[in-house]
Amino acid sequence: MDDNELYPIGDVARRTGLSVSAIRYYSDAGVIDPTRVS
């Protein structure tokens, strides 16, 4: 992934093998920070 390129959460889930809900959970827990939320 390019550090300057933004990806929809579904694309991130497919690329990482994680579920969308797991990514949202980690984001809500502060483990990962979203670059931008729409």
C-alpha atoms as a printed R data frame, in Angstrom:
   type eleno elety resid chain resno       x       y      z
1  ATOM     1    CA   MET     A     1   0.000   0.000  0.000
2  ATOM     2    CA   ASP     A     2   1.178   3.473 -0.813
3  ATOM     3    CA   ASP     A     3   1.428   5.655  2.313
4  ATOM     4    CA   ASN     A     4  -0.234   8.557  0.484
5  ATOM     5    CA   GLU     A     5  -3.096   6.575 -1.039
6  ATOM     6    CA   LEU     A     6  -6.383   6.100  0.824
7  ATOM     7    CA   TYR     A     7  -8.372   2.874  0.641
8  ATOM     8    CA   PRO     A     8 -11.984   2.132  1.558
9  ATOM     9    CA   ILE     A     9 -12.301  -0.113  4.607
10 ATOM    10    CA   GLY     A    10 -13.568  -2.973  2.438
11 ATOM    11    CA   ASP     A    11 -10.401  -2.852  0.330
12 ATOM    12    CA   VAL     A    12  -8.245  -2.822  3.460
13 ATOM    13    CA   ALA     A    13 -10.140  -5.824  4.795
14 ATOM    14    CA   ARG     A    14  -9.570  -7.787  1.566
15 ATOM    15    CA   ARG     A    15  -5.893  -6.812  1.414
16 ATOM    16    CA   THR     A    16  -5.206  -7.748  5.053
17 ATOM    17    CA   GLY     A    17  -7.511 -10.752  5.427
18 ATOM    18    CA   LEU     A    18  -9.251  -9.094  8.372
19 ATOM    19    CA   SER     A    19 -12.979  -8.498  8.578
20 ATOM    20    CA   VAL     A    20 -14.369  -4.984  8.363
21 ATOM    21    CA   SER     A    21 -15.690  -5.373 11.912
22 ATOM    22    CA   ALA     A    22 -12.199  -6.331 13.160
23 ATOM    23    CA   ILE     A    23 -10.690  -3.247 11.537
24 ATOM    24    CA   ARG     A    24 -13.399  -1.056 13.080
25 ATOM    25    CA   TYR     A    25 -12.827  -2.709 16.482
26 ATOM    26    CA   TYR     A    26  -9.080  -2.049 16.352
27 ATOM    27    CA   SER     A    27  -9.741   1.509 15.245
28 ATOM    28    CA   ASP     A    28 -12.223   2.099 18.088
29 ATOM    29    CA   ALA     A    29  -9.772   0.566 20.577
30 ATOM    30    CA   GLY     A    30  -7.053   2.977 19.395
31 ATOM    31    CA   VAL     A    31  -4.771   0.229 18.079
32 ATOM    32    CA   ILE     A    32  -4.852   1.748 14.590
33 ATOM    33    CA   ASP     A    33  -5.667   5.294 13.624
34 ATOM    34    CA   PRO     A    34  -7.769   6.039 10.559
35 ATOM    35    CA   THR     A    35  -6.181   8.450  8.132
36 ATOM    36    CA   ARG     A    36  -9.545   9.916  7.253
37 ATOM    37    CA   VAL     A    37 -13.123   8.883  7.985
38 ATOM    38    CA   SER     A    38 -16.006   9.828  5.736
